[in-house]
Amino acid sequence: MKHDFSLVRTFVVAAFFVSILSSCVTISEPFEVKFVSSPCLIPLTGYNYALCNDMSSIVNGTHYNVPAGFVTDLASVPRLLYWKYPPNWTPYVPAAILHDYLYQECGLVSRKKADDILYYGLINRGVKPNVAYRFWLGVRAFGGFFFNKKCKIDNNVQYGIKKTTSGFTVLPDRT
């Protein structure tokens, strides 16, 4: 029986680079992150969810409103690590949604600031600092591939839903 070790090899290489990166980077001065409202999620296909209400947060006095219908994959944890860091674990959810929103809204904040907000948002939700730091290292190491990637795409329509005045509309299958 032949095993494919490419995933394991990739993970080991990534862990090596993250460990090197951790000695070279620092988190900015603390952000005060408050989640004003709790998210309500609608499961979509795969590992994606849509907000069924607006989610408000305040970061150092700046108000951010993630609109209902926003599509997120929550915490982008490699599936190999789901057993240790489940992406839908309640304390991760608001910080992960805000982070995804900041990554997808072109020019709202810098990538570094979005990552730092994730770190302090996780701390605010009771996540241990060493765990929040691992999330921060992961997005610092690999988040560049995804930052502002969807700027030209209507995030809601891409996943087949559209917010209307009376709620949500599921769009016809386009396949």
C-alpha positions as CSV (number, residue, x, y, z in Angstrom):
1,M,0.0,0.0,0.0
2,K,1.5,3.3,-1.1
3,H,1.0,6.4,1.1
4,D,0.9,10.0,-0.1
5,F,3.1,11.9,2.3
6,S,2.9,15.2,0.4
7,L,0.3,16.7,2.9
8,V,2.5,15.6,5.9
9,R,5.6,17.0,4.2
10,T,3.8,20.3,3.4
11,F,2.7,20.6,7.0
12,V,6.1,19.9,8.4
13,V,7.7,22.5,6.1
14,A,5.0,25.0,7.0
15,A,5.5,24.3,10.8
16,F,9.2,24.9,10.3
17,F,8.7,28.3,8.6
18,V,6.1,29.3,11.2
19,S,8.6,28.5,14.0
20,I,11.2,30.7,12.2
21,L,8.7,33.4,11.6
22,S,7.6,33.4,15.2
23,S,11.1,34.5,16.3
24,C,11.1,37.4,13.8
25,V,7.7,39.0,14.2
26,T,5.8,40.7,16.9
27,I,2.2,41.7,17.5
28,S,1.4,45.4,17.6
29,E,0.3,47.4,20.6
30,P,-2.9,45.9,22.1
31,F,-6.2,46.5,20.4
32,E,-9.3,46.8,22.5
33,V,-11.8,44.5,20.6
34,K,-15.4,44.4,21.7
35,F,-18.0,42.2,20.0
36,V,-21.3,44.2,20.4
37,S,-23.5,41.5,18.9
38,S,-23.3,37.8,18.5
39,P,-23.3,36.2,15.1
40,C,-26.1,34.0,13.8
41,L,-24.9,31.5,11.1
42,I,-26.6,29.7,8.3
43,P,-24.6,26.7,7.0
44,L,-23.9,26.7,3.3
45,T,-22.1,24.2,1.2
46,G,-18.8,22.8,2.3
47,Y,-17.3,24.6,5.2
48,N,-18.9,28.0,4.5
49,Y,-21.5,29.9,6.6
50,A,-23.5,33.0,6.0
51,L,-24.4,35.5,8.7
52,C,-28.1,35.7,9.3
53,N,-27.8,39.0,11.2
54,D,-25.4,41.9,11.3
55,M,-22.4,41.4,13.6
56,S,-21.1,44.6,15.2
57,S,-17.7,45.1,16.8
58,I,-15.7,48.0,18.1
59,V,-11.9,48.0,17.7
60,N,-10.1,50.9,19.6
61,G,-13.2,53.0,19.1
62,T,-13.8,52.2,15.4
63,H,-17.1,50.5,14.7
64,Y,-17.1,47.6,12.2
65,N,-20.4,46.1,11.0
66,V,-20.2,42.8,9.3
67,P,-23.5,42.6,7.3
68,A,-26.0,39.9,7.3
69,G,-25.4,37.6,4.4
70,F,-21.6,37.8,4.7
71,V,-20.0,34.5,3.8
72,T,-17.2,33.1,6.0
73,D,-15.4,29.8,6.5
74,L,-14.9,30.8,10.1
75,A,-11.3,30.0,11.3
76,S,-9.3,28.8,8.4
77,V,-7.7,25.9,10.2
78,P,-6.0,23.1,8.2
79,R,-8.3,20.0,8.3
80,L,-5.4,18.0,9.7
81,L,-5.7,20.2,12.9
82,Y,-9.5,20.2,13.3
83,W,-9.1,17.8,16.2
84,K,-7.0,20.4,18.1
85,Y,-8.5,23.6,16.8
86,P,-12.0,23.1,15.5
87,P,-12.8,26.2,13.4
88,N,-16.4,26.4,14.6
89,W,-15.5,26.4,18.3
90,T,-17.6,29.2,19.8
91,P,-14.8,31.4,21.2
92,Y,-13.2,31.5,17.7
93,V,-16.3,32.4,15.7
94,P,-16.7,36.2,16.2
95,A,-13.0,37.0,15.8
96,A,-12.7,34.7,12.8
97,I,-15.8,36.3,11.1
98,L,-14.4,39.8,11.7
99,H,-11.0,38.8,10.4
100,D,-12.5,37.3,7.3
101,Y,-14.5,40.5,6.8
102,L,-11.4,42.7,7.2
103,Y,-9.5,40.5,4.7
104,Q,-12.3,40.7,2.1
105,E,-13.1,44.4,2.4
106,C,-10.6,46.1,0.1
107,G,-8.6,48.8,1.8
108,L,-10.5,48.8,5.1
109,V,-7.4,48.0,7.2
110,S,-3.9,46.6,6.5
111,R,-3.3,42.9,6.6
112,K,-1.1,43.3,9.7
113,K,-3.9,45.2,11.5
114,A,-6.5,42.6,10.5
115,D,-4.2,39.8,11.9
116,D,-3.6,41.7,15.1
117,I,-7.3,42.3,15.5
118,L,-7.8,38.6,15.2
119,Y,-5.3,38.0,18.0
120,Y,-6.9,40.4,20.4
121,G,-10.4,39.4,19.4
122,L,-9.5,35.8,20.3
123,I,-8.1,36.9,23.6
124,N,-11.2,39.0,24.3
125,R,-13.3,35.8,23.8
126,G,-11.3,33.9,26.4
127,V,-8.9,32.0,24.1
128,K,-5.6,31.4,25.8
129,P,-2.8,33.8,24.6
130,N,-0.6,30.9,23.4
131,V,-3.5,29.5,21.2
132,A,-4.3,33.0,19.9
133,Y,-0.7,33.5,19.1
134,R,-0.7,30.2,17.0
135,F,-3.7,31.5,15.0
136,W,-1.9,34.8,14.6
137,L,1.3,33.1,13.3
138,G,-0.8,31.0,10.9
139,V,-2.5,34.1,9.3
140,R,0.8,36.0,9.2
141,A,2.5,33.1,7.5
142,F,-0.3,32.1,5.1
143,G,-2.9,34.9,5.0
144,G,-1.2,36.8,2.2
145,F,-2.6,34.3,-0.3
146,F,-6.1,35.3,0.7
147,F,-5.9,39.0,1.7
148,N,-8.2,41.1,-0.6
149,K,-8.4,38.1,-2.9
150,K,-12.2,38.4,-3.3
151,C,-12.2,42.2,-3.8
152,K,-13.7,41.9,-7.2
153,I,-16.2,39.2,-6.4
154,D,-19.6,39.8,-4.8
155,N,-19.1,37.5,-1.8
156,N,-22.8,36.8,-1.3
157,V,-23.8,36.0,-4.9
158,Q,-20.7,33.8,-5.3
159,Y,-22.1,31.3,-2.8
160,G,-25.7,31.3,-4.1
161,I,-27.4,33.6,-1.6
162,K,-28.6,37.1,-1.7
163,K,-29.9,39.3,1.1
164,T,-33.3,40.9,0.4
165,T,-35.5,43.2,2.5
166,S,-37.5,40.1,3.6
167,G,-34.5,37.9,4.5
168,F,-32.4,35.8,2.2
169,T,-33.0,34.4,-1.3
170,V,-31.3,31.3,-2.5
171,L,-30.2,31.9,-6.0
172,P,-30.8,29.2,-8.7
173,D,-28.0,26.8,-9.2
174,R,-25.6,28.1,-11.8
175,T,-23.8,24.9,-12.6
